[in-house]
Amino acid sequence: MARKLRVGVLFGGRSGEHEVSLLSAASILKAIDRSKFDVVPIGITKEGHWLAAGEATNLLEGDSSSAVARRLRAGDPEATPGAKLLHEGIPTLFAPEPAEGALVVSGKQGLDGQSSLDVVFPVLHGTFGEDGTIQGLFELAGIAYVGSGVLGSSAGMDKDVMKRLFAQAGLPIVKHVTLLRSDWEKSPRKAVARVEGALKYPMFVKPANLGSSVGISKAHDRSELGPALDLAARYDRKLIVEQGVGGTKAKARELEVGVLGNDDPKASVVGEIIPGKEFYDYEAKYLSEGSVPVIPARLSRAESKQIRDMAVAAFRACDLAGLARVDFLMEPDGKRRIFLNEVNTLPGFTQISMYPKLWEATGIPYKDLITRLIELALERQGEKNRTTYSREE
């Protein structure tokens, strides 16, 4: 019998999407095909402490107490033996072994022996997990991992860079202005004048590098613009202000597509979110029950094809791999113009999240989708292994 692949499911993290990550990981751990994969849960607390096996499971179940985290903190007299590595900037669990294409991870009890992972499935939404940071560690180790690489992850996280790539690829995007937090804080009046000179109300104000709609506000007038910029500035040094699609009379339709693949990506059916609130913010996504997903979205065949083609083009424009959810805005009036909003390189992955639901409607069940993503990670690593990184003598 062939050896099972050892898959590390990495979750938690320091971002504002920590709780979403836990939900995604719990679903994956429950559904993953155990006949094909040995699974190692790996958690990261909100403070950045790495947890193995049982302690990682405790994190999923809501036990992220300081007592658990303390055992992995550098310098703590009760720390586990590997914890001393933390002060050197190396996670307790991972030691890159690029010659072997592996990340060495502590044994099942977190104390005895060493064993390596074959693939990492990161479910770290947001900062430090979706922005190329953790992907750099995987690249150093030469290990296969699910999702986009350092460049694609970074570009897909930074809404300013992302929009520049979309524009270069000729994809339609909404009018927007990028501000630096320092410019807003130094000269608020000048910043407001710049925004109002370029855009019309209502406007959406966002931190450039965050997901799950954290820190996003809709500003209907000048009195709401300042507080919206203050909120976004809590989460990033770059702020994005976008002109609302549909204007003051109607809300834009919010459409989503799942993309799956590496060099030959495919698009799922198109879905639509009808928010229970004024727009699809964090509360509407995860806390309230008023939002309604419609799969497939009510569109003409030509509109559906256009959106799916644009989703694949966006995926390629940002050099993505594995998976992405691509979001669109559609004018609610007779023009029905379609604008590319953003890509999400590690979208929510619970069984009721839009990305898995879109693929289920397209013909790939949740369990099979997990397997396919792991296969794509191995395929991409095989392609990387063909590359020579030093000059041949």
Long-range contacts (C-beta under 8 A, 24 or more apart in sequence): 4-35, 4-36, 4-37, 4-38, 5-36, 5-37, 5-38, 5-118, 5-119, 5-374, 6-37, 6-38, 6-39, 6-40, 6-115, 6-116, 6-117, 6-118, 6-119, 7-32, 7-37, 7-38, 7-39, 7-40, 7-117, 7-118, 7-119, 7-120, 7-121, 7-374, 8-39, 8-40, 8-41, 8-42, 8-103, 8-105, 8-117, 8-119, 8-120, 8-121, 9-39, 9-40, 9-41, 9-42, 9-121, 9-123, 10-42, 10-43, 10-44, 10-120, 10-121, 10-122, 10-123, 10-124, 10-129, 10-134, 11-41, 11-42, 11-43, 11-44, 11-56, 11-59, 11-60, 11-122, 11-123, 11-124, 12-43, 12-44, 12-45, 12-46, 12-51, 12-56, 12-59, 12-64, 12-124, 13-44, 13-46, 13-124, 13-125, 13-126, 13-127, 13-128, 13-129, 14-44, 14-46, 14-47, 14-48, 14-127, 14-128, 15-124, 15-125, 15-126, 15-127, 15-128, 15-129, 15-130, 15-210, 16-126, 16-127, 16-210, 16-212, 16-214, 16-215, 16-235, 17-125, 17-126, 17-210, 17-211, 17-212, 17-214, 18-46, 18-126, 19-286, 20-125, 20-126, 20-212, 20-286, 20-348, 21-123, 21-124, 21-125, 21-126, 21-129, 22-59, 22-60, 23-286, 23-348, 23-350, 24-123, 24-125, 24-348, 24-349, 24-350, 24-353, 25-60, 25-123, 26-60, 26-350, 27-349, 27-350, 27-351, 27-366, 28-121, 28-123, 28-349, 28-370, 29-60, 31-351, 31-366, 31-367, 31-370, 32-367, 32-370, 32-371, 33-367, 33-370, 33-371, 36-371, 37-374, 40-105, 40-108, 40-117, 42-93, 42-105, 44-124, 45-69, 49-73, 49-86, 50-86, 50-91, 50-92, 50-93, 50-94, 52-92, 52-93, 52-105, 52-106, 52-110, 53-106, 53-108, 53-109, 53-110, 54-109, 54-110, 55-110, 80-110, 80-111, 81-111, 82-106, 82-110, 91-137, 94-137, 94-141, 96-137, 96-140, 96-141, 96-142, 97-141, 97-142, 98-140, 98-141, 98-142, 99-142, 100-142, 101-141, 101-142, 101-143, 101-144, 101-381, 101-385, 102-141, 102-142, 102-143, 103-137, 103-138, 103-141, 103-143, 117-143, 118-143, 118-144, 118-378, 119-143, 119-144, 119-145, 119-146, 119-374, 119-377, 119-378, 120-144, 120-145, 120-146, 121-145, 121-146, 121-370, 121-373, 121-374, 121-377, 122-146, 122-147, 122-346, 123-346, 123-349, 124-346, 125-211, 125-212, 125-346, 125-347, 125-348, 126-210, 126-211, 126-212, 126-214, 127-157, 127-209, 127-210, 129-346, 130-156, 130-157, 130-211, 130-344, 130-345, 130-346, 131-157, 131-158, 131-209, 132-157, 142-381, 142-384, 142-385, 143-381, 144-377, 144-378, 144-380, 144-381, 145-377, 145-381, 146-322, 146-323, 146-373, 146-374, 146-376, 146-377, 147-321, 147-322, 147-323, 147-345, 147-346, 147-373, 147-377, 148-318, 148-319, 148-320, 148-321, 148-322, 148-324, 148-345, 149-319, 149-321, 149-380, 151-319, 152-318, 152-319, 152-320, 152-321, 152-345, 153-345, 153-346, 155-318, 155-319, 156-318, 156-320, 156-324, 156-342, 156-343, 156-344, 156-345, 157-209, 157-211, 157-345, 158-208, 158-209, 158-238, 159-206, 159-208, 159-209, 159-240, 159-342, 160-208, 160-238, 160-240, 162-318, 162-342, 162-343, 163-240, 165-317, 165-318, 166-314, 166-317, 166-340, 168-317, 169-313, 169-314, 169-316, 169-317, 171-310, 171-313, 171-314, 171-317, 171-340, 172-337, 172-338, 172-339, 172-340, 173-339, 173-340, 173-341, 174-242, 174-243, 174-245, 174-329, 174-339, 174-341, 175-199, 175-242, 175-243, 176-240, 176-241, 176-242, 176-243, 177-240, 177-241, 178-208, 178-238, 178-239, 178-240, 178-241, 179-229, 179-238, 179-239, 179-240, 179-241, 180-237, 180-238, 180-239, 181-233, 181-236, 181-237, 181-238, 181-239, 182-237, 184-229, 184-233, 184-239, 185-233, 188-226, 188-229, 191-229, 192-222, 192-225, 192-226, 195-225, 195-241, 196-222, 196-225, 199-241, 199-242, 199-243, 200-243, 200-247, 201-244, 201-248, 202-244, 202-247, 202-248, 203-228, 203-241, 203-242, 203-243, 203-244, 204-241, 204-242, 204-244, 204-279, 205-229, 205-231, 205-232, 205-239, 205-240, 205-241, 205-242, 206-232, 206-239, 206-240, 206-241, 206-242, 207-232, 207-233, 207-234, 207-235, 207-236, 207-238, 207-239, 207-240, 208-236, 208-238, 208-239, 208-240, 209-235, 209-236, 209-238, 210-235, 210-236, 211-344, 212-282, 212-285, 212-286, 212-348, 213-280, 213-281, 213-282, 213-284, 213-285, 214-282, 216-279, 216-281, 216-282, 218-244, 218-278, 218-279, 220-248, 245-329, 245-330, 245-331, 245-339, 246-331, 246-332, 246-333, 249-333, 250-332, 250-333, 251-275, 251-278, 251-279, 251-332, 252-329, 252-330, 252-331, 252-332, 253-297, 253-329, 253-330, 253-331, 253-332, 254-279, 254-280, 254-327, 254-328, 254-329, 255-297, 255-299, 255-307, 255-327, 255-328, 255-329, 255-330, 255-338, 256-325, 256-326, 256-327, 256-328, 256-354, 256-358, 257-307, 257-308, 257-311, 257-325, 257-326, 257-328, 257-358, 258-323, 258-324, 258-325, 258-326, 258-347, 258-354, 258-355, 258-358, 258-359, 258-362, 259-311, 259-312, 259-315, 259-320, 259-323, 259-324, 259-325, 259-326, 260-322, 260-323, 260-359, 260-364, 260-369, 260-372, 260-373, 260-376, 261-322, 261-376, 262-321, 262-322, 262-376, 262-379, 262-380, 262-383, 263-383, 265-312, 265-315, 265-316, 265-320, 266-312, 267-308, 267-309, 267-311, 267-312, 267-326, 268-308, 268-358, 268-359, 268-361, 268-362, 269-295, 269-296, 269-297, 269-304, 269-358, 269-361, 269-362, 270-296, 270-297, 270-299, 270-304, 270-307, 270-308, 271-295, 271-296, 271-297, 271-354, 271-357, 271-358, 271-361, 272-297, 272-298, 273-354, 285-348, 293-354, 293-357, 295-357, 295-358, 295-361, 296-361, 303-336, 303-338, 306-338, 307-338, 310-338, 310-340, 314-340, 314-343, 315-343, 318-343, 318-345, 320-345, 321-376, 321-380, 322-373, 322-376, 322-377, 322-380, 323-347, 323-355, 323-373, 323-376, 325-354, 325-355, 325-358
